[in-house]
Amino acid sequence: MIAYELFVYKDADKILQNKGLLDEVKAVLQSVRRVNHREIQAEFSNKGWMMEHKIFSQTTWAWDAYKDKVAVSIELSLIDAVHRDFLRAILAHKKDDLDVLVYITSTFKEPRFQNVKRDIEIFKELLDFPVLLIGLT
């Protein structure tokens, strides 16, 4: 099991709890043995989440996992990908396809948890949807 930090934005934890998905997310985190995209995604798949769920039919964009209007994005390499994911989430939320974004990153390499947290706070005027940010150690 790996350790993790959480940052809750706009009551994401409460919404996930109401959907019955917060415990599933925590179970995934407790099952992961290393900070690895495929392993994390496989754990979500084991819990019945859809993998590589297309965000929009006219693109190849996809969420790493998706269930009941909750999207999971796992980003362990590029800070710029975080901003791209924010834009996709804004549009998905406006189209009523997203209630919560679960964003998983690490605490020790880019995009670092603290930097993504900072960016959520910087973009708070634009991010009008809940985010559960998870930093894996």
N, C-alpha and C positions, 0 to 999 in steps of 0.2 A: 504494500500500500504506500502511496505517496502522500505527502502533505499538500495542503492547498489553502489559499486565501480567498475570501469572497469580498466583493464590493456590490452592494445592492443599490440599484438606481431605479427610482420611481416604483417602489414596492414590488419589484420583480419576484421576490421570494414569496410574497403573499399570493400573488396571482398564480405562481407555480403550485403553491400549496393548495389553492382552491381547485386547480385542475387535477390534483393528485399526482403531479409530476416532480415536485421538489424532492421527494424521497427517492424517486428513480434517478434523478441527476446525482444525488448524494451517493446512491448505491454504485453508480458508474464510477464516481471518483474514488470510492473505497475499493473498487475492484482493480483499478489500473495499477500496474506495477512500475511503469516508467513513463516518462513524458514523451509519448510517441503518438503521432496522429492516427496511424492505423489501429493501434491498440485501443485508443480512446473511442474511435468510431466503432470498432467491433463491439465494445461494451455497450454502446447505445443500441446497436443492432440486436444484441442479445436481450435487451429490454423491450424490443418490439418497435423501436423507432425506425422510420423510413430513412434509408441512406441515399445520399446524393439526390435529394428532392429538388426538382427544378423550381427555380424562383419565378421565372416567367417563361411562357411557352415559346416566345420568339428568340430566346437566348440559350446558351449552354450553362448559364450561371446556376449553381446548385448549393443548397445548404448541406453541410456535412451530415446532419441528422435533423429530422423534423417530425413533430407529433402534435396534433391538436393546436395548431397555430403557434407552436413554439419552435423556433429555429435554433439550431446549434451551429456555431461556426468555430472551428478549431484552427487557430493561427499560431504557428510556432517558428516562423521564419522572417516575415516582412512587416514592418510597421506600416508601410504604405497600403498593405492589404487590409489593414484595420479600417482605414478611411474609406476604401472601396466597399467594404462590407457595411459600413455605416450608411452609405448612399443606397445600397441595395435594400437594407432594412427599412430605411425611411420610405422608399417606394412601396415595399411589400406591406408596411403598416398602413400606408394611405390606401392601398387596394384591399384592406381588411384581410390580408393573408398572414399577418403577424401580430400576435399579442405580446410576446416576450422574445427577446434575443438572449440566448445563453452564449456567452463569448468565452472561449477557453484559450488561455495563453500560458506562458511560463513566467516564473519570477526571476529567472537567471539569464535569459537571452532574449533578444528582440523577437517580437515585440514584448517587452517586459510588462508585467502586470501593472506596475506603478505608472508607466508611460501611457498605457491604454486607459487607466483610471483618470489620469490627467486629461487625456483627450476627450473622454466622455464629459468631463466637467467643462472643458473649453467649448465643446459643441452642444452644450445643454439647451441652447435656444433652438437647435434643429432636431435634436433627438427627443421626440415627443412620445416615445414608447419605452417600456421598461427593459432594463438590461440587468442580467445577472452575470457579472464578470468574475471569472475564476482564474486564479493564478496558481499553476502547478509548480511544486518544488521538487 
